[in-house]
């Protein structure tokens, strides 16, 4: 069995949980055993348990974000020790890029990261797309490690007799919880601001690449913005995106193809939902643009791309 160690910042725990779920088939098949600090039992010594599992891990996943880089414990303790084992060919270190950050100039920047080309997980349209790709790469690495062990008959790391008697336990120790209204409001605010900034920068770039096109982006208030596209001064596309007070359902981000409609009408809507482990966005599937997004868990990037695709669809057909 291949032992996998998660090195991560607790700020990224919900993303670690999602990756852990995607590895469940490998765990059930007896191919891997995944460990992270939430597996530490009450009364156990924190540093000692982490050190022990770092020393015996075959694969060490560095879950990279700005919070990881800012954490002295993650960066100076876990990461440095992991790279030392990697250099001695005792373990394989895989950087998993969760969120955009300046990671390429770090000590692990020379390593092949996942997803491919170091694309951050949150930049995928859905988290499932990102973590499926990461799982496939981890599966490939476990196969190579098992092949090497079988061919070389490498001895397993020495385990102290006392440690042999420790009871094995699952790494699946997540507990459902109820998210507060404050947490949901914060998530919705951040998602809406991301979509608004995405639209404004995309409109600017679209104009740069197409001189015949002009645009108008306007923040009506903190919970509403409109966008217009013009060709030769004529409106070819417009939309209003809004949420919160005054809308039909407060915990949705809504898209309307008309800026003149009231806030009880929309062509697509993103529901804020949670499964007891994380908060996410899910489209209602009202639009016919592209593939169906109704059952997909959307990142902020995925939500913005869905609305943007609806917005420029008519322009792309002309």
N, C-alpha and C positions, 0 to 999 in steps of 0.2 A: 504493500500500500504506500502511495506517495503522500507525504505530509506537506500540507500547504499552510503557510503562515501569512496572515494579513497584517501589514503594517499600515496604519491609517490614523488620520486625525478624527476625533470624535465628532467634529463638525460635519464629517462625511459619512456618518454612521448609516443614514438611510440609503445611501448609494452602495455602501458595503453590504447592507442587508439584501439589496436587489441582486448584486453579483452572487452572494451566497446562495440565493434561491436558484439561480441559473446553474449552479454547480451541483444541485441536489441529485441529479441522475448519476453523476460521477461518484458521489458519496454513497448512494444506494447500491451502486454496482461494486462497491468495495475497491474502487480505483484510487480514490483520494480520501484523506482525512483533513478537513479544514479547521484551522484554529485561529482565534483572535482573543483579545483580552477580555471580552465578555464571557469567555468560557472559564475564567478563573473562579474557583469556588470560594464561598465565604470563608474567611479565616486564613486563606492561603496568602503567601507573600507575593505581592504584585511583581516586583522586579525579578524575583527568583523564578517565577512561573514563565514570565516572558523570555528571560534568558535561556531557560531550559528548552522551550519550544523553538526559539530562534536557532539554537545549536543543532536541533534534530530535524529541522525542516529541509525538505528536498527542493521545494519551490517557495520563494519569498516574494509575495506580491506587494509592491509599494504603490499604494493608492494615492496618486499625486494630485495635489491641489495647492492653492496658496496657503491654506491652513496647514497642510502637511509640511510645506517648506518653512513655515513660520514656527513650527513646533520644535523646540530644542530636543525634546525626547525622541520624536520621530526621526529628526534629521541627524542629530549627533549621536544618538544611541543605537536605535534599531537600524537605520539606513547604513551607517558606517560599518557596523558589525556584519550586516547582510552582504555588503560589497566585499568585505574581507573574505567571507566564505565563498563568494562567487569567484573571486580571483584565485582561490585555492581549488576551484572546481569541486567544492563540497556541496554547493547548492546552486540553483539557477534563480537569479533575481530578474523579475519582470516588472518594469514600471507600467502601471495602469493609469493613464491620464484621465482623471475624472473631470477636472475643470480647467479652463485656460489659466496658465501661469507660466512664469519664466523658468522652465525646467531644463531646457536644452544645454544651459551652461553649468549645470550641476555635475557632481561626480558621477551620477548615473546617466547623464545625458548621452553618453556614448553607447548605451545599451539599446537594443531594439525594444521599442515600447509598443504597447497595445492600447487602443485600437490602431489599425494600420496608419502609418505616417504621423502617429502621435495625435490623431484627431480626438479632442476631448469628448468624453461620454455625453456631456450635456449638449454637445453640438449636433448629435444625431437627432433625427426626427422623433424617435422613440427610444426610451431606455432599453427596451427589449432588443432593438436592432444592435445597439452597442454591446450589450452584455452577451448576446449570442455570439458575436464575432470574438469577443474576449474568451468566452468559454471554449470555442473551437480552437483557439491558439493554445490555451492551457491544456486541452486534451491532446494536442499534438506534442507538446513538451513532455507531458506525462508518458506518452508512448515512447519518446526517445530516451527518457530516463530509465524506463523499465527495460528497454532493449539493451542499453549500456550495462545495467546491473546484471542482466542475464548473461550477456556475452563475457563480461569481465569477472563475474562471480564476486562482485564487490561485497565485502563484509558490511553488515549493517552497523550503524554507529553504536558504540558500546553504551549500554544502558545499565545503570547501577541496579543492583539486585533489589534495592528498596523501591526503585521506580517501576520495576516489573510488576510489582504487586498493586500498583495504582489501578483503580477501576476505570475502564474506558467509559467515555460519555459522548453524547452527541454534541456537535458544534451548533446545532439548530436550537438555540435557546432564546429566540425572539419571543417577546410577549406583546400581545396586542394592547394598545392603549387608546384613549380617547383624546383627540386633538382639541385644543381650546379654540374658542372663537378668535382670540388674538392671533394664534398661529395661522389660522385659516385666512384671516384678513391680511396678515403680513405676506403670506404666500401669493394671494391674489394681487396685492399691490405690486409686488416684485414682478409677477408675470405680466401684468398690464404694462408696466414701465418698460419691460424688456421688449414687448411687441411694439410699443410706440417708438422706441429708439431704433428698433430694427426697420420699421417702415421709413422713418426719417432718413436714415443712412442709405437704405436701398433706393429711395427716390432720388437722392443726391447722386448716387453712383449711376443710376439709370440715365439721368440727364447728361452726365459726363460722357457716357458711351453713345448716346443718341442725341445729337444737337437739335434735332427737330422736335424733341420732347421737352416739355416743361411740366412743372408740378406745383402743387400747393399743399403744404402740410400745416395743420393748425390744431393746437391744443385748445379745446373748448374749455375744459376744466381739468382737474386732477384725475378724472375718471372717464374722460371722453376726448377723442381726437378724430379729425376728418382728414382725408387725403383725396386729392384730385390729380388726374393726369390729363395733359393737354397735348394735342397735336395740331400745329398751325393755329393755336389759340382756341381750338374746339375741345370741349370735354369729351374724353373717350372712356374714362373710368372714374368712379368716385366711390367712396365708402365712408362709413362711420363705425368706429369701434368704441364700445363703451361697456361699463359695468357699474355695479353699486347702486346707490340710492337713485330712485326714479326709474330703474329698469324693471323689466317684467319679473325676473328672479335675481335677487341681489348677488348670489354666489356664482354667477356666470359671467364670462366675457363674451359679448355678443358682436356679431358682424352684420352690418346692413349695407346693401349695395346702393342705398340712397341716403344722402345726408339730410334730406328733408323729412324723413319719417320720424315719428316719435320713438321713444325708447321702449315701446311695447311690441316692436316689430323687428325681425331680424331674419337673415338668410342662413346663418350658421351660428352655433353657440358652443362654447367650451364650458363644460361643467367642472366645478371644483369638487373632487371626491377624495375619499381616503379609504384605505382597506385595513386601518388599524395599525399599519406599519409606516406608511408614508402618505403624503398629500400629493395629488397629481391632477392633471387636466385630461379630460376625455371629451372628444367632439360628439355632438348628437348625431352626426351623419346626415344632416339635412342637405348639404351641398353635394353636387355631383362631380366636383372637381377632383381629378386624379383618382387614386385608389381610395377605397373605403377606409376611413379613420375611426369608425364608430367604436371599435373595441380596443383601440390602441391607447396605451399610456403615453401621453405626449409630454416632452420636455418643453421648456420655454421656446427653444429653437424650433421644435416641431410645430408648436402652436402658431408661431410667427410665420413659418413657411406655409402652413395651411392657409392662413388668411391672405398672405401675400400672393399665393397662387390664384386664389379666387379674384383678387384685385386686378391682376394683370392679364387674366385669362382672355378677356375680350381684345386686348391690345395684341396679344400673341396670335390671335386668329386672323387679324387684318393683314 
